[in-house]
Amino acid sequence: MEIPFTLIDWSELDLKIKEGVTGSSAQKVIDFAGLKIRIVEYSPGFMADHWCMKGHIVHCLQGNFESEMENGEKYYLTAGMTYVVSDEMSSHRSNTKNGTTLLIIDGDFLKE
């Protein structure tokens, strides 16, 4: 994968709204071949509507959230914290009581 120097002005990207089980997420997304970069804002009370097995690099920019594993484990992240997981290495979903803003990076490099 080769990506030339690219400047991203997030204010120019369209906002995509997705509903969760509760609350919603607002995402701005840039796609390259084999790489997706997103700024995602979860509303207060947001809970994801599915268990995800995709790999991610998730960095909490603002607020806090819980990453819940399908096996019952829970991890709490606050601003400045990051988690990394490869595809098929966990079944996880996010939720937040007070809202959060995340930088999420997905890509082919996270495949098994």
N, C-alpha and C positions, 0 to 999 in steps of 0.2 A: 504494500500500500504506500503510495506516495501522495503527500498532501503539500502543495506549495504554501508559502507563507500566506495565511488567511486571517484577516481582521474580521471579527464578528461584532456587529452592532446589534445587541439583543433588542434594542428598542425598535428596530426595523422589522423584526420577525413577527409573523402572525401568532396569535395566542390560540391554543387549542384547549378546549375545556373537556374534561372527562369526569363523569360522575362516579363516585365510589359507592360502597354499601351505604355509607353516610358521608356527607360532605362532597367536595369536588377537588380536582387538581387542575391547575392552569399551567400549560406547558408551552415553552418556546423551544423549537427543535431545529438543529442543523444536521443534515445528513451528508456524509461522505461515503464513498464505496468502502464498506466494512467498518464504519465508525459512525456513531450517533452521539451527539452532545446535546444535553437538554438542561434548561433551567426550569425547575418545577416548583410551583407553590401549592402546598396542600392547605386547604381551608381548615379553620378550627373544627374539630370533630371528624376529620377525614379518616376513613378506613378503606383500604384498597378492596376492590371487588373480586380479587382472585389471588391465588397462591402463585407466585412467580418462581420459575426455575432458571431464568436467564441470568447470565453473569452481568455484574455492574461494578463500577466504581461510583460510590455515592458519598458526596461531601456535603455536610450540613453547613449552609451559609448563614442561616438565621433561624432562630427558634429551636425547637427540639422535636424529636419523633421517636417512635418505638419501631424496631424491626422485629417482627414476631416470626419465629420459625414454626413450621407445621407440627414439629415434635413438641411444641410448648415452650421452648427456650425463648427468652426475650432479651433484646439488647436496646439500651437507651442511648441515643446520640444527641448531642447538643452542638451548638455552633462551634465550628472548628474541628469537629470529629469526622472521620471517614471510615467506611467499610468497603472491602473488596471481596468479591466472590466470583468464581468462574461458573460458566453454564453447567447446569445439572448437579451442582455441589450443595445446594440447599433448596428448600421450598420455603419462601419467605413472603411476607406482605408488610406494608407500612401502615401505621396509623399515628395520628397526632391529636392531642387534646386541644392545644392552643394554636396550631398552625405552624408551618415551617417552610423554608425555602431551601431547595437542594440543587446542587450541580450533579448531574448524573451522566456518566460516560459509559456507553455500551459499545462493544466491538467484537470483531472476529477474533481478536487476540485473547478473548476470554473464553473461547471454545475449548473443550477438552482436547 
